[in-house]
């Protein structure tokens, strides 16, 4: 008998591709968040799109595997997101994963606290350890154990990532602050940035830039739209 999960009611082609995985996928929404809070479980958010090759590879290797799906269903609230439907969520969680690992891409797999705060993540994980990359089952087991046994560290990591995402997402340099020309500007959301802070962010991004081959970090490389946009804004204003 073919398994059917909640994604069968969605309209996204990408989500419908996962509608018959044995993973008990939720679409993004209040139902998944409320379940995570009521059962005190971490949330796994997996983001991809219909034309993503490695998204389909990971689905075939892991999300269609009965044993892997059973572990995911027992220990996590699993959420599938189509990045073409929700680019806003994709940007937030991609930024968090890039802060963790130094690189990003799809499929994007990020783990959240029951309150929805990211604390760990990555991209494609193979079904077996290879090339110094942990297997998906190892990642699931490690994250689940850490969440249960080292909760304070998880919460601390999540708070740090939230601060990073809030800061790095504010690219707009708006009006000067009232009360004097101090050289500082107020960004959207009421957060002030000094020229020194803006330069520090630029330096951190450029420290990971591959100035010979292009892009950021090592292979496989994916377009990091937030980083590129920030650098373009920085160049324009300086």
N, C-alpha and C positions, 0 to 999 in steps of 0.2 A: 504494500500500500504506500502510495506516495505521500511524503510529509508535506504539509502546507502550514506556513506561519502567517503572521499578521501582515506581512508585506504583500500578500495576495490582493489586498484591498487598495493598494497604492496605484498611482498612475505613472510613476517614473519607470522608464524602461530598465534602468539599472536596478532599482529596488525589486521590480518584478522578476529580474533574473535570479534573485536570491529567495524568491517566495517559496521554493520547495527545498531549501536547505534544511537539514535537521536542527540547525541552530534556531533557537526560539527568538528570531529577530523582532525587534520593535522598530517602527519608524520613530524619528525624533518627535518628542511631544511629552505632555504632562503624564501620560500613563506610565511611560518608562521611568521618568524621574520620581514619580510617587512610589512605584514598586521598589526602586533602589533605596529610597529613604525608609520605607516601611520595613524592608527586609535587611537594611543596613548592609547592602552589597555594593561593591564597586561597579561602575558602569564601563563597559567596553563600547567605544564608538569607533566604527569602521567606516571610512569614507572612501568612495571611489566614483567611477563614472563608467558609462556603458562601453566606451571604446578603450578602456584601460586594460592592456594585456596582462600585467602582473596581478591586477585585481581578479581576473578570471583564473589565473594560475593558482592563486592562494585559495580561491573558492574551491577549485577542484581538489587541491591537495589537503586542505584543512577544514573548510566550512561544510564540505559534503561528507567528511569522515565522521562516522557515528560516535566513536569514542571521544574524539576531540569536541564534537558538538555537545555531548553529554556533560563533559567537564565545564564547558562554557556556560551551559544552561544552569548547572548547579551552583557555580561560584560567581557568576556575573549577570548583570542585566545587559543584554546585548542590543545595540542600536546600530542600524544601517542608515547611512546618509548618502544621498546623491549630491556630489559637489556642484553639479550644474543646477540643481534645485536650490541648494543652500550654500552659495559661495561665502556668505557671511560666517557661517559656522566653520567651513573649511579653512578660511583665513585665520580664524582664532586658534583652531587646534593645530594647524600647520605651523603657526608661529611658535606654539608651545613645544611641539616635537622638534623643531629646528633648534630651539634653545636647549633641549635635552641632548640631542644627538649630533647637532651641527649640520644636519642635512634633512631633506624632506622629500616627499613624493607620494605616489599612490600605488597600492592602497595605503591609506593613512590609518593606523591603528593606535588609538589613544585611550588611556585608562583614566577615569574620573572618579572622584569621591562621590558618595551618594548625593552630595550637594551640587554636583556638576563641575567641580574644579579639577583640571587636569593635573596628574602627578607623574605619569610615565607614558611613553609611547614610542612608536617607530613606524617603519613602512612595511615592506614585505618581509615575512619570516617564513623560512622553509619548514617542511614537515620533519626534517632531521637536521641536526647540527652540521654545518658545512661552511668552509672558508671563514672560520672564526665567528660565525653568526649563529646565535642560539636558535633552537627550533621553536616553533610556535607553542608547542606543549610545554617546553621549558619556561618560556616567557609567561604563559598563563599560570603555571604552578608557582613560579617565583613571585609574580605580582599578587596572587591570592594569598600566599603565605606572608608576604610583607604587609599586606593590608590587615591581616588578622593579628600578626605578632608585633608589628612595629608601627602601629597606627599613628603615633605622635610624629614619627619621621615622615610618614605619608602626608599628614596634614601640613607639616612645615614645608615640604617640597611643593605642595599644591599652592600654598600662599605665596611662595616665591615666584612660581610660574605665573600666577594671576597678576602679580605686580609687574612682571616682565611684559605680559601680553598687554596690559593696560598702558604701559609706557610706550612700547614699540608700536602700538596701533595708532598713536596720536601723531600724525605726520604734519598736520596743518599748523603752520605758524601764523597765528592771528594777530590781533591788535596788540600794541604795546600796553603794558599795564598802566592804569591811571595812577597819577601821583608822582610822575617823574620818569625820565628816560634813563633807565638803569641798564639798557642793553638786553633785558630779558623780555621774553614774549609769553603770552598766555595761549596755550593750545586748547583745542576743543576738549570739553570736560573739565576745564578750570585748573589744569595742571600746568605749572610754570616750568619752563626750560631755560636754563642759562646757555650761552654759547658754548661753555665748557662741557655741559651735559650733552648737547647736540654733537659736539666733536667727539666725545667719548663713544657715543653710539656709532658714529661713522667709523671710528678706529676699530671698534670691536667687529663690525661687519667686514671691513677690509682685511682684518687679520685672517679671516677664513676664505678670502677671495683667491681663486686660482688665476694669477695674473698672466700665466703662460697659455693655458688652454681655455680659460674663461669659466664662468660659473663660480659656485661656492662649494667648498669641501671637496671630497673625493667622489669617484664614480660609485654608483650611478648618480648623475646630476639631474636635477629638475629645476625648472624656472622658479625662483623664489621672488614672487611678485612684491611682497611687502618690503623685502630688503632692497630690491631694485628701486621701488618707488621712493623709499626713504632716501637713498643715495641721490636720486634725481632731484628731490626736493632740497637736499643739503647743498648740492652743487648749485642749484638755482639761487638759493638765498645767500651763498657765500662767494 
